[in-house]
Amino acid sequence: MNLNVGLNIDLSSTELAHYSRHIQLSQVGLVGQKKLKAASVLCIGAGGLGCPALNYLAAAGVGKIGIIDADVVEASNLQRQILYTQADIGQSKALTAQARLQAINPHIDIIAYPERFTADNAEKIASEYDIILDGCDNFSTRFLSNDVAYFLKKPLVYGAIFQFEGQVSVFDFSHNDATSRQQLDNGKQEILDEQGARDRTVERGVDNNATQEKRQSVESDLHAKSRSLPCYRCLLSNMPAPDAVPNCAEAGVFGVLPSIIGSFQAIEVIKYIVGVGDLLTGKLLHYDTLTHRSHTIKLAADPACPLCSEQATIKSIKQEQEAGCSIPTDSNPHHSTPNPEIMNLDVPTFINRMQANPSAKIIDIRQPEELDTYGAIQGHIHIPLNELPANLETLSPDDELLFYCQSGKRSLIALEFFLEQGYNPERIAHLEGGHMAWVREA
Ligand SMILES: [Zn+2]
């Protein structure tokens, strides 16, 4: 990330008025405000975390903001996803967020990608931005965000929520914290001394070779230091159980929590760009809304990390899976992708499969309280998602297994899990749209 790019840009009088409360802070000032305008941030996901983060980044004047999200607004989002209203239900989150943010700040560029963040588009899109903000709600996108940031050497601001608790960290793969600070100092000097900027640029070109050696030595030191910093994959062993991943498992989430965690993420992004304060690099901030207790722990790099250690086995983002979440296992954190053609069943096809094979097992993988609240498909077997691994023996590979959950997200995880266990892809399938679709259409 070159924090000097665009530092000689001007701010209009309207912009100066918009940003005046930031500019008044000596730690931000006009220099910091120009850095914000020169910076670009890609927000992966425009949900609970993305909404507040995007809101504050746009309001703060980050010059270019990308929003990638394939989802549409649902009624159940409105309890916490503060960029959307009743009128937006059924509309693209990325496009709706773009319009709302542009109304908040017309002085910045906002680019909407109403599509999934996948291994196919990740590198191309992420390479257009300085910083990546992880506002996603599933493991595989989180792994992908981590890997893309790692390979592109970009800082990743991570946030995650679980019911009443949240976490924030910064995985800085730019490996150049000090270099960034150096650039910031150069930038400050450049702006203070704008009169001579053009001359100095020429001078720097001449001076390049002389400073090259020093820079390489600094970078080498930093690289050595950076080896002690973790990536998201280093933390995998500390991840909650699959049923403890709120948006994935729909375990419920305290509405205010994502706004707090998403705002913490925005704070880290703005601090990174402006170059002020201590970042959560190599640290994990944990916050509990029920007790207002927070604590920060030091994170260590995993010497056996498949991505960032000497023993790395992941050599490119192409190896990563694109779809769905996954039940991580110690032996195999990589995932299998269900074949959408034969495994994603709409309601009529699901009914046909049930009727064609009366001995097919219809497996409801929701939490017990969801069955009480929403009802269930007649003849189902109830095994919550997180209990599937322990119940493998009761589900023979010879059986036909038809999974469903509330919205079709968790059942996709179940499919991936059973594929990993070697089950025949032609004998397992899930209900697309889940029980919600069933209630609408069956
Ligand atoms: Zn790692």
Residues whose N, C-alpha, C, O or C-beta is under 5 A from the ligand:
A	BS01	ZN	P230 C231 R233 C234 C305 L307 C308
